[in-house]
Amino acid sequence: MRKREIEELRAKLDLLKCNILNSIQDSNDTISTLNSMSTSEEADISSFKSLAYIDENILKNNNRDLEDINRAIQKIEKNQYGKCEMCDEQIDIRRLRTKPYARFCITCREIYEKENLKSKTKGQQ
């Protein structure tokens, strides 16, 4: 991978990180606001709980993405960026442009997802 491509992807990672941090702050603010509101209407309570649940899930997903972004930034700094964590092959640049914090090449991502699906299915039995 060329230096220019890595710089382009690093800038994209930095922007994504900034956007996610802002989103995390917004979700935390919303959750705090919802938790501090008092209401006696059953419908309002249900609505507040639904909104808090949605924001908590958004927060969870954002935190996971933030971890992946930070991992990708660390890889750039260690000159290890762009290699699949499973097969150690170079991840296609088109994939990295789409998802600059991708940990796996397409083939290994499919294997990873199948394995996770199997383990989740076993855990539900």
QUIPEKA-V597809 format. One record per helix or strand. SS is the DSSP state (alpha for helix, beta for strand). FROM is the first residue (numbers start at 1). LEN is the number of residues. If there is no record, write none. Layout:
ss:SS from:FROM len:LEN
ss:SS from:FROM len:LEN
//
This chain:
ss:alpha from:3 len:34
ss:alpha from:42 len:36
ss:beta from:83 len:1
ss:beta from:90 len:1
ss:alpha from:93 len:6
ss:alpha from:106 len:19
//
